[in-house]
Amino acid sequence: MSHQPQTTSTTSAFTNKYTQPKGTVRAVIGGQWGDEGKGKLVDLMARQHQVVCRYNGGSNAGHSIVDSNGHRYATNLLPSGVLTAGCINLIGNGVVLEVPKLLSEIDNLKEKNKKHKGDDSATIDQEFQDIEQRLLISDRVHLVFGFHKAIDGFQEGVLQETGSQIGTTKRGIGPTYTTKAARSGLRSGDLLTDFAVFEKKYMTLLKTLKSQYASCVELQNYDAQGELALYRDVYIPRVRPMIIDTVTYLHKAIYVDGLDILLEGANAVMLDIDFGTYPFVTSSSPCIGGACTGLGIPPRAISETFGVIKAYCTRVGAGPFPTELKDEIGDTIRKVGGEFGTTTGRPRSCGWLDVVAVKYGCMINGFTALCLTKLDVLDQLEEVKIGVAYKLDGVEIDTVPYSADDMARVEVVYESFPGWKSDISKVRTFEDLPENAQKFVKRIQELIGVPIKWIGTGAGRDSMICL
């Protein structure tokens, strides 16, 4: 006799409202070591989306956006849809938020826009006027305090003594994710409570950290009352209206209102806490899984994932970098490409495009298509190369090794191509690219196995070939 449960007609006819999104959700993710130009693609795509969301990292991320007038704006915490009029910008729970940095970033954007309009201008453009009205912050975001930054600098100093420093931005990102994992951190929702409750939690956390880092002088002498006063009198009144339950907001936007949502990753695949060149990584997950956990949206809601890669590679900070060019060519790429950190100003290490690393990122994220940026930086080179495989102890491999030590030892197998020796900054169609540039792009696409949908040909907002 069968004991299988019977499915009723009511159950079979039931419609799951979380399997049929009315809006489209797309993700933009860095496919290398960061600084690929994600902000530019997000800025371009934001015009077709109503909401842009940050889901990981903090003020360690740096995004540069060039407006329609050629003016460059740098952001760290603000999503890159901030310069798109009417676009909602959302900071998800996976981000760690330094409130004073966020507020100063907003103020600096407005001030810079005013200067661009002229010294006698009393007004700023509309998209700058209402930044705060278009900004939403998850009530589950963990907060970065000044003492987190003190710990970050202290830890980096200790590691430097043994020559094993990570090369962090010292923005307190790692220590904040540490207190989050230790279940002792404070969240933005705490800013909505009675201030005495917030203050008690703050002092408890600081006391715990002081006991853990007894030799950190800056932490032991930290001005807690000064920071608390700023939160009470300045920060909380400004940021409080932005803090909401973003999980409920996003689900309504996707499944009820039918809004198109763009997810913006900070950092990149090779800096992922799980999949990057550990320990030379960031403390969050920039990959597609991080988008789900960092915003509270289900994987099935995301219809497309776009990887952003440069036509070469860069890395900032310590860690293995197989295709690094420690010669005149590397210096030329750095100078022409303006390869200096948005957050720190540090010069980035530059190297040839590493297809092995890019394919690894494609496996993890399932990229629908790629955006190839900064092709124009290679304009004047006689020869360009692509790293197509690694050799480890004489054996050819085509994936990223687990160990950072092994990654540092690999030899790179290259394919070489003649350069195109011409300015492509005004090119807007693939057919108008020089023949050698076309061959280079086609080979990249062939090696990776993912279609290239966009090609960056300059720094301008619209300097992009759309395929």
C-alpha positions in Angstrom: 0.0 0.0 0.0 1.4 3.4 -1.0 2.1 5.9 1.8 3.1 8.8 -0.5 1.5 12.1 0.4 -1.2 13.2 -2.0 -0.8 16.6 -3.7 -4.1 18.5 -3.5 -5.5 20.5 -6.4 -5.3 23.6 -4.2 -1.5 23.2 -3.7 -0.8 22.4 -7.4 -2.7 25.5 -8.5 -1.0 27.8 -5.9 1.3 30.4 -7.4 4.5 31.2 -5.6 4.8 35.0 -5.7 8.6 34.8 -5.2 9.3 33.0 -8.4 7.9 35.6 -10.8 9.7 38.9 -10.4 8.0 41.8 -12.2 11.2 43.8 -12.4 14.6 42.9 -13.7 17.6 42.5 -11.4 21.1 42.7 -12.9 24.5 42.6 -11.2 27.8 44.3 -12.1 30.8 42.6 -10.6 34.6 43.2 -10.8 36.3 40.3 -12.6 39.9 41.0 -11.6 41.5 42.7 -8.6 39.3 45.7 -8.5 39.5 49.2 -10.1 38.2 47.7 -13.4 35.8 50.6 -14.1 32.6 49.1 -12.6 31.4 52.6 -11.6 31.4 53.7 -15.3 29.3 50.7 -16.4 26.9 51.2 -13.4 26.6 54.9 -14.2 25.8 54.0 -17.9 23.2 51.3 -16.9 21.7 53.3 -14.1 19.8 55.3 -16.8 17.7 52.2 -17.5 17.2 51.2 -13.8 15.3 52.8 -11.1 17.4 51.5 -8.1 21.1 51.0 -7.8 22.3 48.9 -4.8 25.7 48.5 -3.1 25.9 45.1 -1.3 29.5 44.7 0.1 32.6 46.5 1.3 32.8 50.0 2.6 34.8 53.2 2.2 37.7 51.0 1.0 36.1 50.9 -2.4 36.8 53.8 -4.8 34.6 54.5 -7.9 35.2 57.3 -10.4 32.4 58.7 -12.5 32.7 61.2 -15.3 29.6 63.3 -15.9 28.3 64.5 -19.3 30.4 67.6 -19.1 33.6 65.7 -18.5 33.9 66.4 -14.8 35.2 63.6 -12.6 33.6 62.7 -9.3 35.0 60.1 -6.9 32.8 58.1 -4.5 33.6 55.4 -1.9 30.4 54.6 -0.2 27.7 56.1 -2.4 26.4 53.8 -5.2 27.3 54.9 -8.7 23.7 55.7 -9.6 24.1 58.8 -7.5 24.6 61.1 -10.6 21.6 59.7 -12.4 18.6 62.0 -11.8 15.7 60.2 -10.2 17.6 57.0 -9.5 17.3 55.5 -5.9 20.6 54.5 -4.4 20.5 51.8 -1.8 23.2 50.7 0.7 22.6 47.1 1.6 23.2 45.1 4.9 26.4 43.6 3.5 28.1 47.0 3.5 30.0 48.4 6.5 29.2 52.0 6.9 31.4 54.9 8.1 28.6 57.5 8.7 30.8 60.6 8.8 32.6 59.5 5.6 29.2 59.0 3.8 28.0 62.5 4.9 31.2 64.2 3.9 31.1 62.4 0.5 27.6 63.8 -0.1 28.7 67.3 0.9 31.9 67.1 -1.3 29.9 66.0 -4.3 27.6 69.0 -4.0 30.5 71.4 -3.4 32.4 70.0 -6.4 29.4 70.4 -8.6 28.9 74.0 -7.5 32.6 74.7 -8.4 32.1 73.2 -11.8 29.2 75.5 -12.4 31.3 78.5 -11.6 32.2 80.5 -8.5 29.2 82.8 -8.8 26.7 79.9 -9.0 24.3 79.7 -6.1 22.7 76.5 -7.3 23.8 72.9 -8.1 22.4 70.4 -10.6 19.2 68.6 -9.6 20.8 65.2 -9.3 23.1 66.7 -6.6 20.4 68.6 -4.8 18.4 65.5 -3.8 21.1 62.9 -3.1 20.0 62.4 0.5 16.3 62.1 -0.6 17.3 59.4 -3.1 19.6 57.4 -0.6 18.3 54.4 1.4 20.4 52.6 4.0 19.6 49.2 5.4 18.9 49.1 9.1 21.1 46.0 9.3 24.3 47.8 8.0 27.2 47.5 10.5 28.8 50.7 11.5 32.5 51.6 11.2 33.8 53.8 14.1 37.0 55.6 14.5 38.3 52.9 16.8 37.9 50.3 14.0 40.2 52.4 11.9 42.7 52.6 14.8 42.7 48.8 15.1 43.1 48.5 11.3 46.2 50.7 11.4 47.6 48.9 14.4 47.1 45.4 12.9 48.8 46.5 9.6 51.7 47.9 11.6 52.2 44.6 13.5 52.1 42.6 10.2 54.6 45.1 8.6 57.1 44.3 11.3 57.3 40.7 9.9 57.0 41.8 6.3 53.5 40.1 6.0 51.3 43.2 5.7 48.1 42.9 3.7 48.2 46.5 2.3 44.7 47.5 3.6 43.3 51.0 3.1 43.2 51.3 6.9 39.5 52.4 6.7 38.5 50.0 9.5 36.8 47.5 7.1 38.3 44.3 8.4 37.9 45.1 12.1 34.3 46.1 11.5 33.5 42.8 9.7 35.3 41.1 12.6 33.0 42.6 15.2 30.1 41.7 13.0 31.2 38.1 13.0 31.8 38.2 16.7 28.2 39.4 17.2 29.3 42.5 19.0 29.0 45.2 16.4 26.6 48.1 16.2 24.2 48.5 13.2 22.5 51.5 11.6 19.2 50.4 13.2 20.8 51.2 16.5 20.9 54.9 15.4 17.0 54.8 15.5 16.9 53.8 19.1 17.1 56.0 22.2 20.6 57.6 22.3 21.3 56.2 25.8 20.8 52.7 24.4 23.1 53.4 21.5 25.8 54.9 23.8 25.7 51.9 26.1 26.2 49.4 23.2 29.0 51.7 21.8 30.9 51.8 25.2 30.5 48.0 25.7 32.0 47.4 22.2 34.9 49.8 22.9 35.6 48.2 26.3 35.7 44.8 24.7 38.1 45.9 21.9 40.4 47.7 24.4 40.8 44.5 26.3 41.6 42.6 23.1 44.1 45.2 21.9 45.8 46.3 25.1 49.0 47.4 23.3 47.2 49.7 20.7 47.9 53.1 22.1 45.6 55.0 19.9 42.7 52.7 20.9 43.5 53.0 24.6 43.5 56.8 24.4 40.5 56.9 22.1 38.1 59.9 22.4 34.9 58.1 22.8 32.9 61.0 24.2 34.0 63.2 21.3 32.7 60.7 18.7 29.5 60.1 20.6 28.8 63.8 20.7 29.2 64.0 17.0 26.8 61.1 16.5 24.2 62.7 18.8 24.4 66.2 17.5 25.5 65.9 13.8 25.4 62.4 12.3 22.2 60.8 13.6 19.9 63.8 12.7 21.2 63.7 9.1 21.3 60.0 8.5 18.2 58.8 10.5 15.7 59.6 7.6 17.7 57.4 5.2 17.6 54.2 7.4 14.8 51.7 6.5 14.1 48.0 6.2 15.7 47.6 2.7 14.8 43.9 2.5 11.1 44.6 2.4 11.7 47.6 0.2 13.6 45.6 -2.4 11.1 42.7 -2.4 8.3 45.1 -3.0 10.3 46.8 -5.8 11.0 43.5 -7.5 7.9 41.5 -7.0 5.1 44.1 -6.7 6.2 47.4 -8.3 8.2 45.9 -11.2 11.2 48.2 -10.8 14.5 47.4 -12.5 17.3 47.0 -10.0 21.0 47.2 -10.6 23.4 45.6 -8.1 26.9 47.1 -7.8 29.7 45.1 -6.3 32.7 46.7 -4.7 36.3 45.3 -5.0 36.4 42.1 -7.2 36.5 38.4 -7.5 40.3 38.0 -6.8 39.8 40.0 -3.6 36.9 37.8 -2.4 37.3 36.6 1.2 36.7 33.0 0.1 37.8 32.9 -3.6 40.5 35.5 -3.7 44.3 35.3 -3.1 43.8 34.7 0.6 45.0 36.3 2.9 45.6 39.2 0.5 41.9 39.8 0.1 39.1 42.1 1.4 36.8 41.1 4.2 33.6 40.7 2.3 32.3 38.8 -0.7 32.2 40.9 -3.9 30.9 37.8 -5.9 27.3 37.1 -6.8 26.7 35.2 -3.6 27.6 38.3 -1.7 24.9 40.2 -3.6 22.2 37.9 -2.3 23.4 37.9 1.3 24.3 41.5 1.2 20.9 42.7 0.1 18.5 39.9 1.2 17.3 39.0 -2.3 17.0 35.4 -3.6 19.4 34.1 -6.3 16.5 33.3 -8.7 15.6 37.0 -8.7 18.9 37.9 -10.5 18.5 37.5 -14.3 21.9 38.7 -15.5 25.4 39.1 -14.1 28.0 41.3 -15.9 31.7 41.1 -15.2 33.9 44.1 -15.7 37.5 43.6 -16.7 40.3 45.9 -17.9 42.2 45.2 -21.2 45.1 44.7 -18.8 45.3 44.0 -15.1 46.0 46.1 -12.0 46.4 45.4 -8.3 46.8 47.7 -5.3 48.3 46.5 -2.0 50.2 43.3 -1.3 49.6 39.9 -2.7 50.5 37.7 -5.8 50.0 39.3 -9.2 51.2 36.8 -11.9 51.2 39.1 -15.0 52.8 42.2 -13.2 55.0 44.3 -15.4 57.9 45.8 -13.4 59.4 47.6 -16.3 58.8 50.6 -18.6 55.7 49.1 -20.1 54.1 48.8 -16.7 55.1 52.4 -15.9 53.5 53.6 -19.2 50.3 51.8 -18.5 50.1 53.2 -15.0 50.7 56.8 -16.3 48.4 56.6 -19.3 45.7 54.8 -17.4 45.9 57.0 -14.3 46.4 53.9 -12.2 46.4 55.4 -8.7 44.0 54.4 -6.0 40.8 56.4 -5.7 40.7 55.9 -1.9 44.4 55.9 -1.0 46.2 57.5 -4.0 48.6 54.6 -4.0 50.2 53.6 -7.4 48.6 50.4 -8.7 50.8 47.5 -9.9 50.1 47.0 -13.6 50.3 43.9 -15.8 49.0 42.1 -18.9 45.4 40.8 -19.0 45.2 37.5 -17.0 42.7 35.3 -18.7 43.2 32.5 -16.1 42.0 34.7 -13.3 39.1 36.1 -15.4 37.9 32.6 -16.3 38.0 31.7 -12.7 35.8 34.6 -11.9 33.4 33.6 -14.7 33.0 30.2 -13.2 32.1 31.6 -9.8 29.7 34.3 -11.0 28.3 32.8 -14.1 28.8 36.1 -16.0 26.2 36.7 -18.7 28.5 39.1 -20.5 31.6 41.1 -20.0 32.5 44.8 -20.1 36.1 45.3 -21.4 37.4 48.7 -20.1 40.4 50.9 -20.8 41.2 49.4 -24.2 42.4 52.9 -25.2 45.2 52.8 -22.5 47.0 50.3 -24.8 46.8 52.5 -27.8 50.5 53.4 -28.2 52.1 50.0 -27.3 54.0 48.2 -30.1 52.9 44.9 -28.7 50.2 43.7 -26.3 49.9 40.4 -24.5 47.4 38.1 -22.9 48.2 35.6 -20.1 46.5 32.4 -21.3 47.8 29.8 -18.8 50.0 29.3 -15.7 52.9 26.9 -15.2 53.4 25.7 -11.7 56.5 23.6 -11.1 56.7 23.1 -14.8 53.2 21.8 -15.1 50.7 23.9 -17.1 47.5 24.7 -15.2 44.5 26.8 -16.3 42.9 27.7 -13.0 43.8 29.8 -9.9 45.7 27.7 -7.3 44.4 27.6 -3.7 47.7 28.9 -2.1 48.8 32.5 -2.5 52.4 31.2 -2.2 51.7 29.0 -5.3 50.0 31.9 -7.1 53.2 34.0 -6.5 55.3 31.2 -8.0 53.4 30.6 -11.2 55.0 31.3 -14.6 52.6 32.9 -17.1 52.1 31.5 -20.7 51.5 34.5 -23.0 50.0 35.1 -26.4 51.4 38.2 -28.1 49.6 40.6 -30.6 50.8 43.6 -32.6 49.5 46.9 -31.2 47.3 49.2 -33.2 49.2 52.4 -32.5 46.3 54.8 -33.0 43.9 56.8 -30.9 40.6 55.0 -30.3 39.1 57.4 -27.8 36.5 58.7 -30.3 35.5 55.3 -31.6 31.9 54.2 -30.9 31.5 51.1 -33.0 33.4 47.9 -33.1 33.8 48.1 -36.9 35.6 51.4 -36.5 38.3 50.0 -34.2 41.7 49.4 -35.8 42.0 45.8 -37.2 44.6 44.8 -34.6 42.4 46.1 -31.8 39.5 44.1 -33.1 41.6 40.9 -33.3 42.8 41.5 -29.7 39.2 41.8 -28.4 38.0 38.8 -30.4 40.8 36.7 -29.0 40.0 37.7 -25.4 36.3 36.8 -25.9 37.4 33.5 -27.5 39.7 32.6 -24.7 37.3 33.4 -21.9 34.2 32.0 -23.6 31.9 34.8 -22.5 30.6 37.5 -24.9 32.0 41.0 -24.6 29.0 43.4 -24.6 30.8 46.7 -23.9 34.2 48.1 -24.7 35.6 51.2 -23.0 37.5 53.5 -25.2 38.1 56.5 -23.0 37.4 58.2 -19.6 34.3 60.0 -20.7 30.8 59.0 -19.5 29.8 57.9 -23.0 33.2 56.7 -24.2 31.9 53.2 -24.7 31.2 50.8 -27.6 28.0 48.9 -27.0 27.7 45.6 -28.9 
